[in-house]
Amino acid sequence: MTGVNEPRADITAPSGAEPLYRWTPAGADTTAPLVLLLGATGYIGGRLLPRLLNAGYRVRLLTRRPERARDFARSDGVEVVIGDATDADAVRRAMEGVTFAYHLVHSMTGSRDFRRIDRAIAGIVAVAAKAAGVRRLVYLGGLSPRSGPLSAHLASRREVGEILRSSRVPTLVLQAGVVIGSGSASFEMIRHLTEVLPVMTAPRWVRNRIQPIAIRDVLHYLLCALKVGDDANGAFDIGGPDVLRYDQMMNRYARLAGLPRRRILALPVLTPRLASHWVGLVTPVPRNLARPLVESLQHDCVMHDHRIDGLIPPPPGGLTSYDDALRLALGSIEVDQVETSWADATVAQAPSDPLPSDPEWAGRVVYTDVRAVETTASPEALWRVIEGIGGENGWYSTPLLWALRGWSDRVFGGVGLKRGRRSRSGLRVGDVIDFWRVEVCEPGRLLRLRAEMRLPGLAWLDLSCETNARTRYRQRAVFFPRGLSGRLYWLAVMPFHGLVFSGMARRIVAIAESEDGTAALGRG
């Protein structure tokens, strides 16, 4: 059996280039179909995008942040339409000339309006797809019971699927349960709950039956959805080969990770709301995302039938077992090949507008904290330290103060410091670094981070490497306060900035100089 530290060679399979998924011309028309991918910067959409390109399709994205989408695709062949899925005109433009369309947009938040938003988006997509003559819609929904009350989020998933199917465009609704893969929210919940708590109390849903599915198998079904006959239409359950209880899933993770068996005590009084707070404090998944995940676990999430096998056979070699899915996820983390993360999706109510090019002339109150230090380190060494900030490396100064800030953010419903980084060795626009998000990444020159913690205002942090006669490290914190509370907040944290930001600048430079010195000794 393959060990946790021995990831399989096909860790990123399927690639999309396999003959099973490749588009092949039919007749004289050799123009590849155009595929619209809604939700391309999310966890699953971010993985599906390069595989569609590998399969030979042309891909169009609808996004508010085109620079981030291009970074995901890393291909000039991707067409980008700037807009939002709630904008009917933008969706109509994006649908023009499209053969297939994926709808992978979900409002996985605690917002009271999420169901209304999802319903509105589904209606816009359905109308635009019909008007554009789209050949097929593909939607990834959720496994749910056939009868009885549903959680709000599962009910919304079912409703969206029904709206899309009512469009009279052939629609495949693929209904999946818990998705297991490196970076998935469900995997991170299992991983951190199991690693942190040797004994835990849990809601009764830990005894419910669940049919998890590996991310690679989800991608298999999504890719094959474009290859089925034109008359294929309907909702189909998809799942892995194992049906388990949630407590069994946790203890299988413990066994594979070399941890002692966990004792889990099921309590009848732990409501989804309380459980989501608990999950939010223990795991990197914030409570606004933990709650819909927890609510969906109140039901048995298993396949009701296997009709999908008659439409899309299982992948070559069979479906991935739960244990193998865990091994692959752990192996991806071990070799630093986490393609996408649940944190790729934007945080509700977090700022999304970029920092003005000249904050001092932005027409509003602005506070800044600027530090600059000249260094003997090479620009390459300095950039490596800048690029490695956050996650396991921390913030290079006053770790206790950073930890307290992260803890307080979690208490008030923010994302805190637990999200870490997708990759230990590289960054791209849109990546999360703890409670920041990468807004600009110009290798060797500038890293700009946008704050996603709870703040009475908007904040950014610039870390830059400047070269002239000598290498110079420059650090700038920018804060636009919101009302009186924002101004008072800045005054309250100014003493801490003197400790945190000055120490951070000195430490970054010191580490870069030390690494340069070590490299010089190695060359000598």
DRENDO-644102 format. One record per residue (C-alpha): residue in three letters; x, z, y. Coordinates in steps of 0.2 Angstrom, whole numbers, plus 5000, padded with zeros to 4 digits. Layout:
N
ALAXZY...
//
This chain:
524
MET500050005000THR500649965017GLY501150115027VAL500750155045ASN502450115051GLU502549955041PRO501249845050ARG500749685042ALA501649525048ASP499949445053ILE499549585065THR498849475078ALA497849365066PRO496749265067SER497749165080GLY496349035082ALA497548895077GLU497148905059PRO496148755052LEU494648855049TYR494448885068ARG495148725075TRP494048605084THR494148425077PRO493548265085ALA492048185078GLY491847995081ALA492647905096ASP492448055108THR494048155108THR493648265123ALA493748445118PRO492148545121LEU492048655136VAL491748835132LEU491148965145LEU491749135142LEU490849275151GLY491749435150ALA493449365148THR494349515155GLY493549635144TYR494249705127ILE493549575116GLY493449435128GLY495249455133ARG495749425114LEU494549285111LEU495149185126PRO496949135120ARG496149105102LEU494948975109LEU496348885118ASN497348895101ALA495848815093GLY495848665104TYR494448705116ARG494348695135VAL493848855142ARG493048905159LEU492949085165LEU491749155178THR492649305187ARG492849395203ARG494649415201PRO495449235197GLU497249295197ARG496849425184ALA495949295173ARG497449175174ASP498649315169PHE497549345154ALA497549155149ARG499349115154SER498748935153ASP498548795166GLY497148725155VAL495948865159GLU494648825173VAL494148975184VAL492548985193ILE492549125206GLY490949225206ASP489949365198ALA488749365183THR487349435194ASP487449285205ALA486249145199ASP487149015209ALA488849055202VAL488249065184ARG487348895187ARG489048815193ALA489948895179MET488748815166GLU488848635172GLY489548525158VAL489748675146THR489448645127PHE489548825121ALA489448985131TYR489949165126HIS489049315133LEU490149465132VAL489649555147HIS488949735145SER488649875157MET489550015147THR489250145161GLY488250295164SER487350215179ARG485550225178ASP485350045183PHE486349975169ARG484849915159ARG484149825174ILE485849745178ASP486049685160ARG484249615159ALA484549525176ILE486149445170ALA485449395153GLY483949305162ILE485149215174VAL486249155159ALA484749105149VAL484048995163ALA485748925168ALA486148875150LYS484448795147ALA484648695163ALA486348635159GLY485948585142VAL487148705133ARG487248675114ARG487348855109LEU487449035116VAL488449165107TYR488049355111LEU488949505103GLY487649645102GLY487549805092LEU486949865075SER485449965076PRO483950035066ARG482549915063SER481250045068GLY481150205078PRO481850255095LEU483450185101SER484750245113ALA484650165130HIS486150065127LEU485750005110ALA483949955117SER484749865131ARG485949765119ARG484349715108GLU483449665124VAL484849555130GLY484849465113GLU483049435114ILE483149365132LEU484449245127ARG483549185111SER481949155122SER482949035132ARG482648895119VAL484448865118PRO485048895100THR485749075101LEU486849175089VAL486649355091LEU488049445081GLN487649625079ALA489149735076GLY489449925075VAL490950025078VAL492449905082ILE494149965076GLY495649895084SER497149945094GLY496449985112SER494649985107ALA493650135114SER492950175097PHE494750185089GLU495450285104MET493950415102ILE494350435083ARG496250435086HIS496250565099LEU494850675093THR495750685076GLU497550715083VAL497050845096LEU495750955086PRO496151015069VAL494551105069MET493051045079THR491251065082ALA490250905083PRO488450845084ARG487450805069TRP487850625071VAL489550645062ARG488550645046ASN487650475050ARG488150315041ILE489250195050GLN489850025045PRO491449995056ILE492149815058ALA493949765062ILE494249675078ARG495049535068ASP493449505059VAL492449515075LEU493549375081HIS493249275065TYR491349275067LEU491449235086LEU492649085083CYS491649025068ALA490049035078LEU490548865087LYS490748785070VAL489048805062GLY487648685063ASP486648645079ASP485048725071ALA485848895068ASN484849025078GLY484449205076ALA485149385076PHE486349425062ASP487149585057ILE489049595055GLY490149735048GLY491649775037PRO491649815019ASP491550005020VAL490050115025LEU490650295030ARG490150445039TYR491050475056ASP491850635049GLN492550535035MET493150405047MET494150545056ASN494850615040ARG495450445034TYR496350425051ALA497150595048ARG497750545031LEU498450385037ALA499250465052GLY500050605041LEU498950745048PRO498150885038ARG496250865034ARG495150905049ARG493751035047ILE492250965056LEU490751085059ALA489050995063LEU487951075075PRO486151035079VAL486151085097LEU487550975104THR486650845114PRO487450675118ARG487650725136LEU488650885131ALA489550785118SER490050645130HIS490850785142TRP491750855127VAL492450685122GLY492850645140LEU493950795141VAL494850775124THR495050585123PRO495650455136VAL493850385136PRO492950445152ARG491250525149ASN490250375158LEU490950265143ALA490950405130ARG489050435133PRO488450265127LEU489650265112VAL489050445107GLU487250395109SER487450245098LEU488150355084GLN486450455084HIS485850315072ASP486350245056CYS487350095061VAL487449985045MET487049815041HIS485249785035ASP485649625026HIS487049495023ARG486149335029ILE487749305039ASP488649255023GLY487549105022LEU487949045039ILE489749105041PRO490749155026PRO491949305027PRO493649265032PRO494949205020GLY495549355010GLY493949445013LEU493449575026THR494649705032SER494449875025TYR494250025037ASP495950095031ASP496849925034ALA495949915051LEU496750075055ARG498450025049LEU498449865059ALA497849965075LEU499250095073GLY500549955069SER500049865085ILE500350025095GLU502050055085VAL502749885090ASP501949875107GLN500849735104VAL499149795110GLU498349635117THR496949715126SER496249885129TRP494449965132ALA495250015149ASP495349825154ALA493549835159THR493349885177VAL492750065181ALA491050085188GLN491050125207ALA492950105207PRO493549995222SER493849815217ASP494349735234PRO496149705236LEU497249795249PRO497249715266SER498849615269ASP499149725285PRO498249895282GLU498849955299TRP497749815307ALA496249825295GLY495149885309ARG494850055301VAL495750225300VAL497250215288TYR498450345282THR500150305275ASP501650385267VAL503150285266ARG504850325257ALA506350215256VAL508050245247GLU509550135246THR510350135229THR511950075220ALA510850025205SER510549835202PRO508849755206GLU508649725188ALA508849915183LEU507749975197TRP506349855193ARG506449915174VAL506150095180ILE504750035192GLU503849935178GLY503950075166ILE503050205177GLY501650305170GLY500950325152GLU502250415141ASN503650405155GLY502550495167TRP502750485186TYR504550545188SER504150695198THR503250865198PRO502350835181LEU501250985183LEU500550925200TRP500150755192ALA499350845177LEU498250955188ARG497750805198GLY497250715182TRP496350865175SER495350885191ASP494850705191ARG494150715173VAL493150875177PHE492350775191GLY491950635180GLY493450525184VAL494650435172GLY496050555173LEU497850525167LYS497350505148ARG497150315149GLY499050285148ARG499650105147ARG499149955136SER501049915134ARG502650015136SER503649875141GLY502649755152LEU501349745165ARG500049615170VAL498749605184GLY497249715178ASP498249825167VAL497850015168ILE499150145171ASP498350315170PHE497150325184TRP497850175193ARG497549985190VAL498849855193GLU498249745208VAL499849645211CYS501349625199GLU502749515206PRO504149545193GLY505749605201ARG504949635218LEU503249725220LEU502049825209ARG500449875218LEU499249995210ARG497450025216ALA496750205213GLU495350235201MET495250415202ARG493850505211LEU494250505230PRO493350515246GLY494050345251LEU495150205245ALA496950215240TRP498450105234LEU500250135229ASP501650005232LEU503250015223SER504449885228CYS506249825225GLU507049755241THR508749665240ASN509949625255ALA511649685256ARG511149835245THR509649865233ARG508349965242TYR506850055234ARG505250065245GLN503750165241ARG502150165251ALA500550255248VAL499050195258PHE497350285260PHE495750225269PRO494750385271ARG492850385269GLY492050495283LEU492550675287SER492850725269GLY494150585267ARG495150645282LEU495050825277TYR495650765259TRP497150685266LEU497650835277ALA497450945262VAL498550845250MET499950805263PRO500950955258PHE500950905240HIS501450725245GLY503050795252LEU503450855235VAL502750725224PHE503150565233SER504850615240GLY505350675222MET504650525214ALA505750405225ARG507350505222ARG507050515204ILE506650325202VAL508250285210ALA509250415200ILE508650345184ALA509050165189GLU510750215194SER511050315178GLU510450165167ASP511550045177GLY513050165173THR512650175155ALA512549985154ALA514249975163LEU515050095150GLY514249995136ARG515049835143GLY516749915145
//
